[in-house]
Amino acid sequence: MKALVISGGGSKGAFAGGVAQYLMEGLGHEYDMFLGTSTGSLLVSHLALGDIGKLYDVFTNVQQHNIFSVSP
């Protein structure tokens, strides 16, 4: 049984997402279990579903003004 474990910590999560993408898409690794804490827990649900493209899109296209807004 092989597990992919991703730790937490904001920017480390972005790095871990890129590493996971390489391992799964580039090298063709398959995992039986996905575990994560904090940021890692947000990533593993997409990784387990094979939705790596969505993760890449979020980490490369979301900007601060997409998250926060100022309403008068």
C-alpha positions as CSV (number, residue, x, y, z in Angstrom):
1,M,0.0,0.0,0.0
2,K,1.4,3.4,-1.0
3,A,0.3,6.7,0.6
4,L,0.9,10.3,-0.4
5,V,1.2,12.5,2.7
6,I,1.2,16.3,2.4
7,S,2.0,18.6,5.3
8,G,0.5,22.0,5.9
9,G,1.9,25.5,5.7
10,G,0.6,27.9,3.0
11,S,3.4,28.2,0.4
12,K,4.7,24.7,1.2
13,G,1.3,23.5,0.0
14,A,1.8,25.1,-3.4
15,F,5.2,23.4,-3.6
16,A,3.8,20.0,-2.5
17,G,1.0,20.4,-5.1
18,G,3.6,20.7,-7.8
19,V,5.6,17.8,-6.5
20,A,2.4,15.7,-6.4
21,Q,1.6,16.7,-9.9
22,Y,5.0,15.6,-11.1
23,L,4.8,12.3,-9.2
24,M,1.4,11.4,-10.5
25,E,1.3,12.8,-14.0
26,G,5.0,12.9,-14.8
27,L,6.1,9.6,-13.3
28,G,2.8,7.8,-13.3
29,H,2.8,7.0,-9.6
30,E,-0.5,5.8,-8.1
31,Y,-1.4,6.0,-4.5
32,D,-3.8,4.0,-2.3
33,M,-4.2,6.6,0.4
34,F,-4.0,10.4,0.5
35,L,-3.3,12.1,3.8
36,G,-2.8,15.8,4.5
37,T,-2.9,18.5,7.3
38,S,-4.0,22.1,6.9
39,T,-3.1,23.1,3.3
40,G,-2.3,19.5,2.5
41,S,-5.8,18.4,3.5
42,L,-7.2,20.9,0.9
43,L,-4.9,19.4,-1.8
44,V,-5.5,15.7,-1.2
45,S,-9.2,15.7,-2.0
46,H,-8.4,16.9,-5.5
47,L,-5.4,14.6,-5.9
48,A,-7.5,11.6,-4.8
49,L,-10.0,12.4,-7.5
50,G,-7.3,12.9,-10.1
51,D,-8.3,16.6,-10.5
52,I,-4.7,17.9,-10.6
53,G,-5.5,20.5,-13.3
54,K,-7.9,22.2,-10.9
55,L,-5.2,22.5,-8.3
56,Y,-2.8,23.9,-10.8
57,D,-5.4,26.5,-12.0
58,V,-6.1,27.6,-8.4
59,F,-2.5,28.0,-7.4
60,T,-1.5,29.9,-10.6
61,N,-4.6,32.0,-11.3
62,V,-6.2,33.1,-8.1
63,Q,-5.2,36.6,-7.0
64,Q,-5.9,38.5,-3.8
65,H,-8.7,40.6,-5.4
66,N,-10.5,37.3,-6.3
67,I,-10.7,36.4,-2.6
68,F,-11.2,39.7,-0.8
69,S,-13.6,42.5,-1.9
70,V,-14.4,45.9,-0.5
71,S,-18.1,46.6,-0.4
72,P,-19.1,50.2,0.5
